[in-house]
Amino acid sequence: MIPRDPVMLLSFVNLKLRDYYSSLEAMCEDMDVNPDEIEKKLAAIDYRYDEERNQFV
């Protein structure tokens, strides 16, 4: 289960990307989560996924 609050989600996702996964796609596939949902929730607080940095910035 992933956090519903966008700020908590940001922290959760960036931690997972930093420590465990090489990409957003790999994380979402492993966790059975829709990447579009994560990107939409984080876009609402002005964060976008940066593939080169492998984090939301």
C-alpha positions as CSV (number, residue, x, y, z in Angstrom):
1,M,0.0,0.0,0.0
2,I,1.3,3.5,-0.9
3,P,0.5,6.7,1.0
4,R,-2.5,8.7,-0.2
5,D,-1.3,12.1,1.0
6,P,0.8,13.6,-1.9
7,V,3.6,14.9,0.4
8,M,3.9,11.5,2.1
9,L,3.8,9.8,-1.3
10,L,6.6,12.0,-2.5
11,S,8.8,11.0,0.4
12,F,7.9,7.3,0.1
13,V,8.4,7.1,-3.7
14,N,11.7,9.0,-3.7
15,L,13.1,6.8,-0.9
16,K,12.1,3.6,-2.8
17,L,13.6,4.9,-6.0
18,R,16.8,5.9,-4.3
19,D,17.3,2.7,-2.3
20,Y,15.6,-0.1,-4.2
21,Y,14.7,0.6,-7.8
22,S,16.4,1.7,-10.9
23,S,13.3,3.4,-12.4
24,L,9.7,4.4,-11.7
25,E,8.5,1.7,-14.0
26,A,10.5,-1.1,-12.2
27,M,9.1,0.1,-8.8
28,C,5.5,0.3,-10.1
29,E,5.7,-3.1,-11.7
30,D,7.2,-4.7,-8.5
31,M,4.6,-3.0,-6.2
32,D,1.7,-3.5,-8.7
33,V,1.0,0.2,-8.8
34,N,-0.1,2.3,-11.7
35,P,2.7,4.8,-12.5
36,D,0.2,7.3,-14.0
37,E,-1.6,7.5,-10.7
38,I,1.6,8.3,-8.9
39,E,2.6,10.9,-11.5
40,K,-0.8,12.5,-11.4
41,K,-0.9,12.8,-7.6
42,L,2.6,14.2,-7.5
43,A,2.0,16.6,-10.4
44,A,-0.8,18.1,-8.2
45,I,2.0,19.3,-5.9
46,D,4.3,20.4,-8.8
47,Y,6.6,17.4,-8.8
48,R,7.6,15.6,-12.0
49,Y,9.6,12.4,-12.5
50,D,13.1,13.0,-13.7
51,E,14.4,9.8,-15.3
52,E,18.0,10.9,-15.3
53,R,17.9,11.5,-11.5
54,N,15.5,8.7,-10.9
55,Q,13.4,10.8,-8.5
56,F,10.6,13.2,-8.4
57,V,11.8,16.8,-8.4
